[in-house]
Amino acid sequence: MVDARADIDDRTAALNRSAAALDAQEVRADIREAYERGRRDERASRRRHPIFMTFLFVAAICGVVLVALAAATGSFTRGGAVADQNLQMAVNRAEPQVRDAAGQAGQSLRDAGQAAKARAGGAAN
C-alpha cells in the first residue's frame, strides 16, 4: 500500500506541475493580449488628421528657415526683413501668372458651357 500511495502522490504532483505550467502560459497569453489591445486602443485615440499634420510640418519648416535666416544675418530683425523681401518678390512674380491662369480657367469654363448648350440644343431638335 505504501507504494500505491507514493505512485498516486507522484502523479498528483506531476499533474499539479503541468497545471501550473498551463496556468502560467494562459496568464502570459492573457497579459500579452491585454497589452496588444491597450496598444491598439491608445493608437486609435491618438489618430491625427493628415492635413493638420501637413500644416504642422510646413509651419515647422518655416520656423527653421526663419531661425536659419536670423542666424545667417545676425539678428531676427534683419532675418525677418530678408524673409519679407523675398516673399514680396515672390508675390510680385506670381500675381500676374495667377491672374492669367484664372482668366484662362474662366474662359475654358465659358467655352465648355457654350459647347454643352450647343449639344443640348442640337439633341433637343
VMD Tcl script that draws the C-alpha trace (Angstrom):
set ca {
  {0.00 0.00 0.00}
  {2.83 2.35 0.64}
  {3.92 2.01 -2.97}
  {0.41 2.78 -4.25}
  {0.26 5.98 -2.17}
  {3.66 7.12 -3.44}
  {2.57 6.43 -7.01}
  {-0.63 8.44 -6.54}
  {1.28 11.29 -4.88}
  {3.80 11.34 -7.75}
  {1.04 11.51 -10.33}
  {-0.78 14.22 -8.39}
  {2.40 16.26 -8.09}
  {3.07 15.84 -11.83}
  {-0.47 16.93 -12.65}
  {-0.15 19.92 -10.34}
  {3.13 20.92 -12.03}
  {1.64 20.60 -15.53}
  {-1.50 22.51 -14.45}
  {0.68 25.27 -13.01}
  {2.67 25.42 -16.26}
  {-0.55 25.63 -18.28}
  {-1.92 28.31 -15.96}
  {1.29 30.33 -16.32}
  {1.07 30.06 -20.12}
  {-2.56 31.13 -20.08}
  {-1.74 34.06 -17.81}
  {1.11 35.12 -20.13}
  {-1.19 34.84 -23.15}
  {-3.89 36.88 -21.41}
  {-1.40 39.54 -20.39}
  {0.00 39.71 -23.93}
  {-3.49 40.04 -25.40}
  {-4.40 42.79 -22.92}
  {-1.16 44.59 -23.74}
  {-1.80 44.43 -27.50}
  {-5.41 45.56 -27.02}
  {-4.19 48.52 -24.96}
  {-1.70 49.46 -27.66}
  {-4.41 49.34 -30.33}
  {-6.76 51.44 -28.20}
  {-4.09 54.03 -27.47}
  {-3.02 54.21 -31.11}
  {-6.66 54.69 -32.16}
  {-7.12 57.50 -29.64}
  {-4.03 59.32 -30.97}
  {-5.03 59.37 -34.63}
  {-4.13 62.62 -36.28}
  {-5.63 64.25 -39.31}
  {-3.19 64.16 -42.26}
  {-3.99 67.71 -43.41}
  {-3.39 69.07 -39.92}
  {-0.09 67.21 -39.73}
  {0.93 68.60 -43.14}
  {0.25 72.16 -41.98}
  {2.16 71.47 -38.79}
  {5.23 70.25 -40.71}
  {5.07 73.22 -43.09}
  {4.92 75.61 -40.12}
  {7.88 73.83 -38.51}
  {9.91 74.09 -41.71}
  {9.09 77.81 -41.98}
  {10.22 78.27 -38.39}
  {13.51 76.51 -39.07}
  {14.09 78.65 -42.17}
  {13.40 81.86 -40.23}
  {15.77 80.84 -37.44}
  {18.42 79.99 -40.05}
  {17.94 83.40 -41.69}
  {18.26 85.09 -38.30}
  {21.47 83.17 -37.64}
  {22.87 84.00 -41.09}
  {22.08 87.72 -40.91}
  {22.99 88.17 -37.27}
  {19.60 89.22 -35.91}
  {15.96 88.29 -36.07}
  {15.07 91.77 -37.34}
  {17.34 91.54 -40.37}
  {16.34 87.90 -40.94}
  {12.66 88.91 -40.93}
  {13.39 91.76 -43.34}
  {15.13 89.36 -45.73}
  {12.20 86.93 -45.48}
  {9.68 89.74 -46.11}
  {11.67 90.98 -49.08}
  {11.85 87.51 -50.62}
  {8.15 86.89 -50.03}
  {7.20 90.22 -51.62}
  {9.36 89.44 -54.65}
  {7.70 86.00 -54.99}
  {4.22 87.56 -54.73}
  {5.05 90.17 -57.36}
  {6.25 87.47 -59.76}
  {3.40 85.06 -59.10}
  {0.48 87.51 -59.15}
  {0.36 88.10 -62.95}
  {0.71 84.38 -63.63}
  {-2.08 83.55 -61.22}
  {-4.32 86.20 -62.80}
  {-3.60 84.79 -66.28}
  {-4.29 81.24 -65.13}
  {-7.57 82.31 -63.53}
  {-8.58 84.14 -66.72}
  {-7.77 81.09 -68.84}
  {-9.71 78.83 -66.48}
  {-12.71 81.16 -66.67}
  {-12.56 81.23 -70.46}
  {-12.30 77.43 -70.57}
  {-15.39 77.16 -68.37}
  {-17.33 79.56 -70.59}
  {-16.29 77.59 -73.70}
  {-17.30 74.32 -72.08}
  {-20.67 75.81 -71.08}
  {-21.33 77.05 -74.61}
  {-20.36 73.67 -76.07}
  {-22.72 71.92 -73.63}
  {-25.54 74.30 -74.57}
  {-24.90 73.69 -78.24}
  {-25.02 69.91 -77.75}
  {-28.15 70.14 -75.63}
  {-29.83 72.41 -78.21}
  {-28.85 70.08 -81.08}
  {-30.07 66.99 -79.20}
  {-33.43 68.63 -78.39}
  {-34.19 69.27 -82.06}
}
mol new
graphics top color blue
foreach p $ca { graphics top sphere $p radius 0.5 }
foreach p [lrange $ca 0 end-1] q [lrange $ca 1 end] { graphics top cylinder $p $q radius 0.2 }
display resetview
